[in-house]
Amino acid sequence: MESFSFSELDRKLANLIRVGTVKEADYKKARVRIQIGKILTDWLPWVTSRAGQDRNWSAPSVGEQVVLLSPSGEMAQGVVIPAIYQNKHPAPSDKETDVAFVFQDGSKAIYDKKEHHLTIS
């Protein structure tokens, strides 16, 4: 019985924080399924910067690397935190003073806060 308790505790600890990749997305319900090795999660919500009276929308894309936080190690109750830069999708700037957006079609919006300069291309 003790070994079951330890193995269950190990499983829960291992599942508290996991890194995975968005495998599927349901944008109407604002839910994604995350692939972590051979594990495919249930549909989970993702974290956004605003979700009250003021809201924003920047949905994670399929293939995007994310972090899964699971209260008590239960992945079925987890929330997804986008996003982690990767070789396929690198950071759009390396300047501390830039706020940058790069869109799928290649369009860019970069604002340099120090120089007060906005570039849209």
C-alpha positions as CSV (number, residue, x, y, z in Angstrom):
1,M,0.0,0.0,0.0
2,E,2.8,2.4,0.8
3,S,4.4,1.9,-2.6
4,F,1.1,2.9,-4.3
5,S,1.1,6.1,-2.2
6,F,4.6,7.0,-3.2
7,S,4.0,6.2,-6.9
8,E,0.8,8.3,-6.9
9,L,2.7,11.1,-5.2
10,D,5.5,10.8,-7.8
11,R,2.9,11.0,-10.6
12,K,1.3,14.1,-9.2
13,L,4.6,15.9,-8.6
14,A,5.7,15.1,-12.2
15,N,2.4,16.5,-13.6
16,L,2.4,19.8,-11.7
17,I,4.3,21.6,-14.4
18,R,4.8,20.0,-17.9
19,V,6.0,21.4,-21.2
20,G,4.1,20.2,-24.3
21,T,2.9,21.2,-27.7
22,V,-0.6,22.3,-28.9
23,K,-2.0,19.3,-30.8
24,E,-5.6,20.4,-31.4
25,A,-7.5,23.6,-30.9
26,D,-11.2,24.5,-30.5
27,Y,-11.2,28.2,-30.9
28,K,-15.0,28.6,-30.4
29,K,-14.7,27.2,-26.9
30,A,-11.2,28.6,-26.2
31,R,-9.7,25.2,-25.4
32,V,-6.7,23.2,-26.6
33,R,-5.4,19.7,-26.3
34,I,-1.7,19.3,-25.4
35,Q,0.7,16.6,-26.5
36,I,3.3,15.7,-23.8
37,G,5.3,12.7,-25.1
38,K,2.7,10.0,-25.6
39,I,0.1,11.7,-23.5
40,L,-2.7,13.8,-25.1
41,T,-4.6,15.9,-22.6
42,D,-8.3,16.5,-22.5
43,W,-9.6,19.9,-23.7
44,L,-8.1,22.6,-21.5
45,P,-8.4,26.4,-21.3
46,W,-5.4,28.7,-21.9
47,V,-4.3,31.7,-19.9
48,T,-4.7,35.1,-21.5
49,S,-3.6,38.5,-20.2
50,R,-7.1,39.9,-19.8
51,A,-10.4,38.0,-19.4
52,G,-12.8,40.4,-17.5
53,Q,-14.6,43.5,-18.7
54,D,-11.5,44.2,-20.8
55,R,-10.5,41.1,-22.8
56,N,-7.9,40.3,-25.5
57,W,-7.6,37.4,-27.9
58,S,-4.4,35.8,-29.0
59,A,-5.1,32.1,-29.4
60,P,-2.3,29.5,-29.3
61,S,-1.7,27.8,-32.6
62,V,-1.3,24.1,-33.3
63,G,2.4,23.2,-33.0
64,E,3.1,26.0,-30.4
65,Q,5.1,25.0,-27.4
66,V,3.3,25.7,-24.1
67,V,3.5,25.1,-20.3
68,L,0.7,23.1,-18.6
69,L,0.0,23.9,-14.9
70,S,-2.0,21.2,-13.2
71,P,-3.3,21.8,-9.7
72,S,-2.5,18.9,-7.4
73,G,-0.9,17.2,-10.4
74,E,-4.2,16.4,-12.1
75,M,-3.7,17.3,-15.8
76,A,-7.5,17.1,-16.4
77,Q,-7.8,20.3,-14.3
78,G,-4.8,22.0,-15.9
79,V,-4.5,25.4,-17.5
80,V,-2.3,26.1,-20.5
81,I,0.2,29.0,-20.5
82,P,1.3,30.0,-24.0
83,A,4.0,30.3,-25.2
84,I,7.7,29.3,-25.4
85,Y,9.9,30.5,-28.2
86,Q,11.5,27.7,-30.2
87,N,13.7,27.3,-33.3
88,K,10.6,27.1,-35.5
89,H,9.1,30.2,-34.0
90,P,11.9,32.4,-32.6
91,A,11.5,35.7,-30.7
92,P,10.6,38.6,-33.0
93,S,13.1,40.9,-31.4
94,D,16.1,40.9,-29.2
95,K,15.8,44.5,-27.9
96,E,14.5,45.1,-24.4
97,T,12.7,48.3,-25.5
98,D,10.7,46.6,-28.3
99,V,7.1,45.5,-28.2
100,A,6.8,43.3,-31.3
101,F,4.1,41.3,-33.1
102,V,4.8,39.0,-36.0
103,F,1.8,37.6,-37.8
104,Q,1.4,34.3,-39.7
105,D,1.4,36.1,-43.1
106,G,4.7,37.8,-42.3
107,S,3.3,41.2,-41.3
108,K,5.1,42.9,-38.4
109,A,4.4,45.6,-35.9
110,I,7.3,46.7,-33.8
111,Y,7.3,49.6,-31.4
112,D,10.5,50.8,-29.9
113,K,9.6,52.4,-26.5
114,K,12.9,54.1,-26.1
115,E,13.0,55.7,-29.6
116,H,9.2,56.3,-29.7
117,H,9.2,54.7,-33.1
118,L,6.5,52.4,-34.6
119,T,7.4,50.2,-37.6
120,I,4.7,48.3,-39.5
121,S,5.6,46.2,-42.4
